[in-house]
Amino acid sequence: IRVDVDLQAASTQQLVEYQLHRNDWHVRHARRILQERAAAGQDMSAAHAAMQKTFNKNPDVTRKLRAFWTLYSTGGTTDEWLVELLSHGSEHVRSWAVRLLVDVEPPSDAIVKQMSEMVSAEESWLVQMSLASAMQRMPVGLRWPIASALTSRLTESSDPNLQRMIWYAIQPEVIADPQRAITT
């Protein structure tokens, strides 16, 4: 069966609706076209409002993530909103919030502080790995608070991959300030 689909001809509203499609091909290509339209300067306020509504109201985490990614890729997120998502009920949303907070530029001191504070209550391995990975995208000097919080939670039976990710992140810190590494 051949199906002809021309998503380029779809309206912005139709592309937003494709974010709920059962076929992920439609979802991804619609998101890409929305991103291209946003980059070309088209008004995305209606699309952002619809995606925000989907994120807030749809109970399915995969649909929330689709809306989240569409919002992010079309310029519909702020650091403040991403920081709010660090306490979201879904580990997948929290993990993506961490990843996107360090995606473009190094996080502010306030964001690093928020991330280090969330570690003490974070039970999700996925979010802990995202935090360990995010540290590698931070400038040397900003990584210690998160690293200290993560390592304080490690046990003998902790995942060796998490231990390695933390080491990869703090290794440049150790070189930059060996004295602090000894005392931390």
N, CA, C and O of each residue as an XYZ file, in Angstrom:
736
protein
N       0.859     -1.174      0.000
C       0.000      0.000      0.000
C       0.897      1.227      0.000
O       1.801      1.349      0.826
N       0.648      2.098     -0.899
C       1.410      3.334     -0.977
C       0.552      4.478     -0.446
O      -0.608      4.641     -0.827
N       1.149      5.257      0.436
C       0.451      6.401      1.011
C       1.277      7.637      0.694
O       2.453      7.710      1.049
N       0.672      8.595      0.035
C       1.354      9.853     -0.258
C       1.069     10.846      0.850
O      -0.084     11.148      1.156
N       2.132     11.344      1.443
C       2.006     12.315      2.519
C       2.896     13.502      2.184
O       4.090     13.344      1.930
N       2.306     14.686      2.186
C       3.079     15.898      1.934
C       2.953     16.800      3.158
O       2.093     17.678      3.219
N       3.828     16.563      4.124
C       3.754     17.343      5.354
C       4.158     18.794      5.136
O       3.746     19.667      5.901
N       4.954     19.070      4.109
C       5.348     20.468      3.833
C       4.132     21.334      3.534
O       4.127     22.529      3.829
N       3.104     20.732      2.952
C       1.900     21.486      2.595
C       0.947     21.654      3.781
O      -0.022     22.410      3.700
N       1.221     20.959      4.865
C       0.331     21.020      6.032
C       0.454     22.367      6.727
O       1.510     22.999      6.706
N      -0.625     22.790      7.334
C      -0.599     24.027      8.122
C       0.158     23.779      9.416
O       0.396     22.636      9.805
N       0.526     24.850     10.064
C       1.218     24.715     11.345
C       0.346     23.960     12.339
O       0.846     23.121     13.087
N      -0.947     24.247     12.354
C      -1.860     23.556     13.267
C      -1.902     22.055     12.961
O      -1.923     21.234     13.878
N      -1.915     21.702     11.685
C      -1.916     20.283     11.326
C      -0.616     19.605     11.769
O      -0.626     18.467     12.237
N       0.495     20.316     11.615
C       1.776     19.755     12.058
C       1.798     19.555     13.565
O       2.373     18.585     14.058
N       1.182     20.461     14.288
C       1.061     20.304     15.740
C       0.236     19.059     16.055
O       0.592     18.281     16.941
N      -0.858     18.874     15.333
C      -1.704     17.696     15.557
C      -0.965     16.401     15.243
O      -1.240     15.364     15.847
N      -0.025     16.457     14.295
C       0.769     15.271     13.977
C       1.641     14.829     15.146
O       2.116     13.693     15.149
N       1.864     15.673     16.121
C       2.662     15.280     17.281
C       1.972     14.191     18.095
O       2.604     13.552     18.937
N       0.676     13.973     17.851
C      -0.064     12.914     18.536
C      -0.309     11.705     17.641
O      -1.008     10.772     18.037
N       0.257     11.714     16.447
C       0.046     10.625     15.489
C       0.662      9.335     16.012
O       1.662      9.365     16.731
N       0.070      8.214     15.655
C       0.585      6.924     16.135
C       1.847      6.491     15.390
O       2.609      5.663     15.889
N       2.074      7.050     14.192
C       3.258      6.713     13.409
C       4.351      7.742     13.700
O       4.190      8.929     13.418
N       5.449      7.277     14.262
C       6.510      8.188     14.684
C       7.181      8.902     13.515
O       7.770      9.966     13.709
N       7.110      8.351     12.319
C       7.661      9.034     11.147
C       6.962     10.377     10.955
O       7.609     11.400     10.729
N       5.634     10.360     11.049
C       4.857     11.596     10.906
C       5.239     12.597     12.003
O       5.391     13.792     11.749
N       5.387     12.091     13.203
C       5.712     12.944     14.347
C       7.050     13.640     14.123
O       7.150     14.858     14.273
N       8.057     12.887     13.772
C       9.403     13.448     13.621
C       9.491     14.441     12.464
O      10.099     15.504     12.592
N       8.889     14.090     11.351
C       8.965     14.995     10.204
C       8.135     16.257     10.432
O       8.525     17.346     10.012
N       7.007     16.108     11.090
C       6.209     17.294     11.426
C       6.985     18.196     12.384
O       6.947     19.418     12.247
N       7.688     17.604     13.353
C       8.491     18.394     14.291
C       9.620     19.124     13.554
O       9.897     20.291     13.827
N      10.258     18.429     12.629
C      11.337     19.053     11.851
C      10.817     20.234     11.040
O      11.469     21.277     10.979
N       9.664     20.083     10.425
C       9.096     21.174      9.624
C       8.719     22.341     10.528
O       8.937     23.498     10.170
N       8.157     22.046     11.692
C       7.856     23.118     12.645
C       9.131     23.844     13.057
O       9.146     25.070     13.165
N      10.187     23.094     13.284
C      11.469     23.701     13.657
C      11.988     24.591     12.522
O      12.490     25.686     12.774
N      11.872     24.131     11.296
C      12.308     24.931     10.149
C      11.485     26.212     10.032
O      12.023     27.283      9.748
N      10.188     26.093     10.252
C       9.338     27.278     10.181
C       9.676     28.274     11.283
O       9.687     29.482     11.049
N       9.949     27.774     12.474
C      10.350     28.658     13.579
C      11.665     29.350     13.248
O      11.815     30.548     13.485
N      12.619     28.598     12.700
C      13.920     29.170     12.341
C      13.779     30.217     11.236
O      14.588     31.141     11.150
N      12.758     30.076     10.392
C      12.521     31.040      9.318
C      11.784     32.278      9.815
O      11.551     33.216      9.052
N      11.417     32.279     11.097
C      10.789     33.462     11.678
C       9.277     33.449     11.715
O       8.664     34.464     12.046
N       8.663     32.335     11.387
C       7.202     32.274     11.440
C       6.717     32.350     12.886
O       7.397     31.896     13.807
N       5.552     32.921     13.068
C       4.955     33.034     14.400
C       4.540     31.646     14.880
O       3.734     30.969     14.241
N       5.092     31.240     15.993
C       4.815     29.915     16.539
C       3.974     29.975     17.818
O       3.835     28.971     18.516
N       3.414     31.146     18.124
C       2.703     31.295     19.401
C       1.524     30.333     19.519
O       1.305     29.776     20.594
N       0.756     30.120     18.446
C      -0.375     29.188     18.512
C       0.129     27.751     18.671
O      -0.441     26.963     19.426
N       1.194     27.424     17.954
C       1.772     26.083     18.075
C       2.303     25.862     19.487
O       2.117     24.790     20.062
N       2.958     26.864     20.039
C       3.482     26.741     21.406
C       2.353     26.552     22.411
O       2.458     25.729     23.320
N       1.281     27.307     22.249
C       0.139     27.175     23.166
C      -0.462     25.769     23.076
O      -0.804     25.171     24.096
N      -0.588     25.250     21.865
C      -1.151     23.904     21.693
C      -0.223     22.842     22.269
O      -0.687     21.889     22.895
N       1.082     22.998     22.065
C       2.032     22.020     22.600
C       2.097     22.093     24.127
O       2.245     21.071     24.797
N       1.986     23.302     24.666
C       1.969     23.464     26.121
C       0.720     22.783     26.701
O       0.787     22.147     27.753
N      -0.404     22.922     26.014
C      -1.641     22.272     26.456
C      -1.486     20.749     26.405
O      -1.898     20.051     27.331
N      -0.896     20.241     25.334
C      -0.663     18.798     25.232
C       0.244     18.334     26.357
O      -0.023     17.316     26.995
N       1.314     19.074     26.602
C       2.239     18.698     27.668
C       1.525     18.659     29.019
O       1.713     17.720     29.793
N       0.717     19.660     29.301
C       0.065     19.760     30.609
C      -1.097     18.782     30.788
O      -1.345     18.320     31.902
N      -1.804     18.464     29.717
C      -3.051     17.710     29.863
C      -2.964     16.241     29.456
O      -3.727     15.423     29.968
N      -2.064     15.891     28.556
C      -2.018     14.512     28.079
C      -1.355     13.629     29.133
O      -0.249     13.928     29.583
N      -2.018     12.552     29.528
C      -1.459     11.694     30.583
C      -0.321     10.790     30.101
O       0.442     10.275     30.919
N      -0.198     10.591     28.800
C       0.817      9.693     28.244
C       2.175     10.394     28.190
O       2.309     11.448     27.569
N       3.162      9.816     28.832
C       4.495     10.435     28.908
C       5.106     10.596     27.520
O       5.790     11.586     27.261
N       4.869      9.638     26.622
C       5.446      9.781     25.279
C       4.866     11.002     24.572
O       5.578     11.687     23.837
N       3.596     11.276     24.783
C       2.978     12.460     24.170
C       3.486     13.741     24.841
O       3.676     14.761     24.179
N       3.701     13.680     26.147
C       4.299     14.825     26.847
C       5.683     15.119     26.275
O       6.023     16.273     26.016
N       6.480     14.066     26.081
C       7.825     14.256     25.550
C       7.800     14.804     24.130
O       8.618     15.656     23.782
N       6.883     14.331     23.317
C       6.771     14.872     21.959
C       6.467     16.368     22.003
O       7.060     17.155     21.265
N       5.544     16.744     22.870
C       5.217     18.167     23.008
C       6.413     18.941     23.544
O       6.704     20.041     23.074
N       7.097     18.378     24.514
C       8.289     18.989     25.115
C       9.353     19.233     24.053
O       9.879     20.340     23.941
N       9.673     18.202     23.270
C      10.707     18.330     22.237
C      10.305     19.347     21.167
O      11.141     20.099     20.666
N       9.015     19.360     20.826
C       8.548     20.321     19.827
C       8.657     21.739     20.376
O       9.093     22.651     19.673
N       8.266     21.920     21.618
C       8.410     23.244     22.236
C       9.871     23.677     22.228
O      10.186     24.807     21.855
N      10.749     22.790     22.633
C      12.164     23.144     22.709
C      12.739     23.465     21.325
O      13.442     24.461     21.153
N      12.439     22.628     20.361
C      13.044     22.799     19.028
C      12.489     23.994     18.268
O      13.075     24.428     17.276
N      11.363     24.527     18.727
C      10.778     25.695     18.059
C      10.903     26.967     18.898
O      10.292     27.986     18.578
N      11.685     26.906     19.959
C      11.921     28.092     20.783
C      10.806     28.400     21.769
O      10.626     29.552     22.162
N      10.061     27.385     22.169
C       8.929     27.595     23.065
C       9.206     27.273     24.523
O       8.271     27.098     25.304
N      10.470     27.192     24.903
C      10.797     26.917     26.304
C      11.677     28.035     26.855
O      12.300     28.793     26.111
N      11.706     28.110     28.176
C      12.600     29.036     28.871
C      13.383     28.231     29.903
O      12.972     27.138     30.293
N      14.500     28.774     30.336
C      15.261     28.105     31.394
C      14.422     27.963     32.658
O      14.523     26.957     33.360
N      13.595     28.962     32.952
C      12.760     28.903     34.158
C      11.810     27.703     34.093
O      11.637     26.988     35.080
N      11.201     27.490     32.934
C      10.277     26.368     32.787
C      11.036     25.044     32.874
O      10.572     24.101     33.514
N      12.196     24.975     32.234
C      12.993     23.753     32.300
C      13.404     23.441     33.741
O      13.415     22.278     34.144
N      13.738     24.464     34.509
C      14.086     24.258     35.921
C      12.872     23.729     36.686
O      13.014     22.852     37.538
N      11.687     24.250     36.390
C      10.466     23.731     37.025
C      10.304     22.239     36.741
O       9.856     21.481     37.601
N      10.671     21.825     35.534
C      10.505     20.425     35.138
C      11.470     19.489     35.850
O      11.307     18.271     35.789
N      12.474     20.042     36.525
C      13.390     19.194     37.294
C      12.674     18.476     38.434
O      13.199     17.508     38.984
N      11.491     18.941     38.788
C      10.719     18.276     39.844
C       9.455     17.613     39.285
O       8.543     17.293     40.047
N       9.390     17.406     37.992
C       8.235     16.764     37.352
C       8.101     15.323     37.834
O       9.086     14.710     38.243
N       6.915     14.794     37.788
C       6.654     13.435     38.251
C       7.265     12.335     37.392
O       7.469     11.220     37.871
N       7.555     12.632     36.143
C       8.116     11.626     35.249
C       9.643     11.728     35.202
O      10.195     12.803     34.967
N      10.308     10.612     35.425
C      11.762     10.605     35.351
C      12.242     10.959     33.944
O      13.320     11.531     33.785
N      11.463     10.628     32.939
C      11.852     10.924     31.561
C      11.820     12.428     31.296
O      12.702     12.965     30.627
N      10.813     13.093     31.819
C      10.734     14.549     31.668
C      11.873     15.207     32.447
O      12.525     16.116     31.933
N      12.118     14.760     33.677
C      13.222     15.325     34.467
C      14.553     15.129     33.751
O      15.372     16.046     33.691
N      14.767     13.937     33.212
C      16.013     13.641     32.509
C      16.192     14.567     31.304
O      17.284     15.093     31.087
N      15.141     14.766     30.530
C      15.239     15.654     29.370
C      15.407     17.104     29.792
O      16.090     17.868     29.110
N      14.804     17.490     30.886
C      14.992     18.871     31.370
C      16.461     19.106     31.697
O      17.016     20.151     31.356
N      17.088     18.145     32.352
C      18.520     18.260     32.669
C      19.321     18.389     31.379
O      20.170     19.271     31.253
N      19.051     17.516     30.437
C      19.807     17.513     29.181
C      19.661     18.828     28.429
O      20.635     19.358     27.893
N      18.442     19.349     28.393
C      18.207     20.564     27.613
C      18.708     21.816     28.320
O      18.979     22.823     27.665
N      18.834     21.772     29.634
C      19.378     22.929     30.356
C      20.861     23.157     30.051
O      21.372     24.257     30.260
N      21.544     22.139     29.565
C      22.959     22.299     29.215
C      23.190     22.152     27.716
O      24.335     22.064     27.274
N      22.128     22.123     26.938
C      22.230     21.837     25.513
C      22.953     22.921     24.722
O      23.799     22.606     23.885
N      22.642     24.165     24.965
C      23.161     25.241     24.124
C      24.329     25.967     24.767
O      25.342     26.226     24.117
N      24.187     26.287     26.021
C      25.236     27.046     26.707
C      25.380     26.537     28.127
O      24.489     25.860     28.640
N      26.488     26.856     28.761
C      26.661     26.413     30.150
C      25.548     26.976     31.036
O      25.122     28.116     30.852
N      25.083     26.183     31.988
C      24.014     26.655     32.870
C      24.510     27.725     33.834
O      25.697     27.804     34.151
N      23.584     28.531     34.281
C      23.916     29.561     35.267
C      24.204     28.910     36.612
O      23.919     27.731     36.821
N      24.770     29.693     37.517
C      25.041     29.198     38.870
C      23.747     28.751     39.556
O      23.740     27.767     40.295
N      22.658     29.477     39.307
C      21.363     29.131     39.915
C      20.871     27.774     39.415
O      20.320     26.989     40.186
N      21.068     27.502     38.138
C      20.642     26.210     37.588
C      21.505     25.093     38.146
O      20.987     24.031     38.489
N      22.799     25.307     38.242
C      23.696     24.303     38.831
C      23.280     24.029     40.274
O      23.260     22.877     40.709
N      22.954     25.076     41.007
C      22.512     24.916     42.405
C      21.233     24.080     42.459
O      21.115     23.178     43.288
N      20.283     24.376     41.583
C      19.019     23.634     41.545
C      19.264     22.157     41.221
O      18.661     21.269     41.824
N      20.154     21.912     40.265
C      20.479     20.524     39.903
C      21.135     19.788     41.062
O      20.811     18.630     41.326
N      22.053     20.447     41.754
C      22.740     19.774     42.868
C      21.776     19.515     44.017
O      21.920     18.520     44.728
N      20.790     20.400     44.212
C      19.799     20.196     45.271
C      18.847     19.056     44.942
O      18.381     18.356     45.842
N      18.557     18.865     43.666
C      17.607     17.809     43.309
C      18.197     16.413     43.486
O      17.455     15.440     43.624
N      19.520     16.309     43.485
C      20.178     14.999     43.572
C      19.832     14.285     44.869
O      19.648     13.068     44.870
N      19.742     15.011     45.960
C      19.526     14.368     47.260
C      18.229     13.575     47.315
O      18.143     12.589     48.047
N      17.219     13.986     46.557
C      15.946     13.272     46.563
C      15.752     12.420     45.306
O      14.753     11.710     45.189
N      16.683     12.484     44.384
C      16.502     11.794     43.097
C      16.825     10.313     43.203
O      17.960      9.935     43.492
N      15.825      9.481     42.969
C      15.994      8.033     43.033
C      16.222      7.430     41.650
O      16.704      6.302     41.537
N      15.887      8.157     40.620
C      15.944      7.614     39.267
C      17.371      7.515     38.754
O      18.101      8.506     38.721
N      17.762      6.310     38.355
C      19.066      6.102     37.736
C      19.181      6.928     36.454
O      20.234      7.501     36.171
N      18.098      6.987     35.684
C      18.107      7.727     34.425
C      18.428      9.203     34.650
O      19.233      9.779     33.918
N      17.815      9.809     35.639
C      18.065     11.220     35.926
C      19.470     11.408     36.488
O      20.147     12.376     36.141
N      19.913     10.503     37.342
C      21.270     10.590     37.868
C      22.293     10.507     36.733
O      23.280     11.243     36.738
N      22.070      9.628     35.770
C      22.968      9.533     34.615
C      22.921     10.814     33.782
O      23.950     11.271     33.286
N      21.741     11.385     33.630
C      21.625     12.636     32.878
C      22.384     13.756     33.574
O      23.027     14.577     32.919
N      22.311     13.789     34.885
C      23.058     14.798     35.644
C      24.561     14.592     35.493
O      25.307     15.551     35.292
N      25.006     13.336     35.590
C      26.432     13.045     35.442
C      26.911     13.411     34.036
O      28.010     13.939     33.863
N      26.098     13.134     33.065
C      26.442     13.485     31.691
C      26.432     14.999     31.481
O      27.301     15.541     30.798
N      25.455     15.674     32.065
C      25.344     17.133     31.920
C      26.564     17.841     32.492
O      26.975     18.882     31.979
N      27.141     17.285     33.547
C      28.325     17.921     34.138
C      29.450     18.074     33.124
O      30.216     19.036     33.187
N      29.554     17.141     32.199
C      30.626     17.206     31.203
C      30.467     18.397     30.261
O      31.421     18.786     29.587
N      29.289     18.968     30.209
C      29.036     20.123     29.348
C      29.153     21.439     30.119
O      28.952     22.516     29.558
N      29.473     21.342     31.381
C      29.618     22.532     32.222
C      31.077     22.954     32.285
O      31.973     22.116     32.177
N      31.318     24.231     32.457
C      32.704     24.675     32.600
C      33.336     24.096     33.866
O      32.666     23.876     34.874
N      34.630     23.861     33.782
C      35.373     23.405     34.956
C      35.216     24.472     36.032
O      35.357     25.665     35.763
N      34.928     24.038     37.231
C      34.684     24.954     38.337
C      33.227     24.928     38.780
O      32.922     25.248     39.929
N      32.314     24.543     37.865
C      30.891     24.477     38.210
C      30.419     23.056     38.505
O      29.272     22.865     38.911
N      31.251     22.088     38.317
C      30.823     20.686     38.401
C      30.802     20.105     39.809
O      30.084     19.139     40.067
N      31.577     20.678     40.720
C      31.731     20.090     42.054
C      30.437     19.896     42.823
O      30.251     18.826     43.403
N      29.527     20.871     42.865
C      28.325     20.663     43.682
C      27.501     19.442     43.259
O      27.040     18.677     44.107
N      27.319     19.265     41.958
C      26.545     18.120     41.479
C      27.329     16.832     41.696
O      26.769     15.823     42.125
N      28.620     16.869     41.401
C      29.456     15.675     41.592
C      29.450     15.233     43.056
O      29.323     14.045     43.352
N      29.586     16.191     43.962
C      29.582     15.860     45.399
C      28.251     15.244     45.810
O      28.207     14.264     46.554
N      27.173     15.833     45.314
C      25.848     15.308     45.665
C      25.649     13.897     45.096
O      25.115     13.022     45.776
N      26.075     13.684     43.864
C      25.934     12.354     43.261
C      26.815     11.322     43.958
O      26.365     10.213     44.244
N      28.062     11.680     44.232
C      28.964     10.700     44.854
C      28.552     10.372     46.285
O      28.827      9.273     46.768
N      27.905     11.299     46.963
C      27.450     11.009     48.331
C      26.376      9.926     48.346
O      26.132      9.300     49.377
N      25.740      9.708     47.204
C      24.687      8.693     47.104
C      25.209      7.339     46.633
O      24.486      6.344     46.678
N      26.458      7.300     46.182
C      27.006      6.049     45.663
C      27.232      5.042     46.784
O      27.611      5.395     47.900
N      26.988      3.788     46.454
C      27.269      2.687     47.375
C      28.148      1.694     46.634
O      28.440      1.856     45.449
N      28.560      0.674     47.352
C      29.395     -0.351     46.731
C      28.680     -1.034     45.576
O      29.316     -1.498     44.630
N      27.356     -1.094     45.657
C      26.586     -1.770     44.606
C      26.048     -0.797     43.550
O      25.246     -1.189     42.702
N      26.476      0.445     43.593
C      26.013      1.414     42.594
C      26.463      1.017     41.190
O      27.482      0.354     41.003
N      25.688      1.436     40.238
C      25.970      1.129     38.838
C      27.347      1.639     38.436
O      27.634      2.826     38.592
N      28.204      0.760     37.922
C      29.553      1.201     37.536
C      29.534      2.241     36.409
O      30.449      3.058     36.305
N      28.505      2.213     35.577
C      28.424      3.219     34.514
C      28.188      4.614     35.082
O      28.738      5.596     34.584
N      27.374      4.694     36.117
C      27.151      5.977     36.774
C      28.452      6.458     37.415
O      28.794      7.637     37.323
N      29.167      5.553     38.060
C      30.448      5.912     38.668
C      31.422      6.444     37.619
O      32.120      7.430     37.855
N      31.464      5.791     36.472
C      32.360      6.244     35.403
C      31.948      7.620     34.863
O      32.796      8.478     34.617
N      30.653      7.816     34.686
C      30.176      9.107     34.166
C      30.542     10.238     35.116
O      30.914     11.329     34.684
N      30.435      9.971     36.408
C      30.822     10.990     37.389
C      32.325     11.250     37.277
O      32.764     12.400     37.311
N      33.104     10.188     37.146
C      34.554     10.369     37.026
C      34.905     11.154     35.768
O      35.729     12.067     35.820
N      34.293     10.814     34.645
C      34.584     11.538     33.404
C      34.288     13.033     33.564
O      34.976     13.874     32.984
N      33.278     13.347     34.340
C      32.904     14.749     34.543
C      33.859     15.475     35.487
O      34.171     16.647     35.274
N      34.328     14.782     36.536
C      35.168     15.496     37.509
C      36.661     15.390     37.231
O      37.456     16.094     37.854
N      37.046     14.529     36.314
C      38.470     14.376     36.016
C      39.125     15.703     35.637
O      40.222     15.977     36.123
N      38.510     16.547     34.789
C      39.126     17.853     34.520
C      39.173     18.755     35.757
O      40.060     19.598     35.885
N      38.215     18.569     36.661
C      38.202     19.340     37.914
C      39.400     18.943     38.782
O      40.033     19.792     39.409
N      39.694     17.661     38.807
C      40.820     17.167     39.603
C      42.124     17.747     39.074
O      42.990     18.145     39.853
N      42.264     17.794     37.775
C      43.472     18.366     37.165
C      43.562     19.861     37.472
O      44.639     20.374     37.776
N      42.426     20.555     37.390
C      42.412     22.004     37.598
C      42.650     22.382     39.057
O      43.270     23.409     39.334
N      42.167     21.568     39.987
C      42.292     21.903     41.406
C      42.493     20.617     42.220
O      41.557     20.145     42.865
N      43.693     20.055     42.196
C      43.941     18.798     42.902
C      43.697     18.885     44.403
O      43.261     17.911     45.017
N      43.971     20.033     44.993
C      43.760     20.187     46.439
C      42.284     20.035     46.792
O      41.936     19.371     47.769
N      41.422     20.654     45.992
C      39.985     20.532     46.241
C      39.534     19.091     46.049
O      38.675     18.603     46.783
N      40.103     18.416     45.075
C      39.741     17.025     44.832
C      40.049     16.147     46.033
O      39.308     15.211     46.333
N      41.138     16.449     46.715
C      41.516     15.671     47.890
C      40.567     15.927     49.041
O      40.238     15.004     49.786
N      40.124     17.155     49.199
C      39.274     17.497     50.332
C      37.793     17.269     50.072
O      37.007     17.219     51.018
N      37.398     17.132     48.827
C      35.958     16.977     48.516
C      35.522     15.563     48.617
O      34.350     15.261     48.388
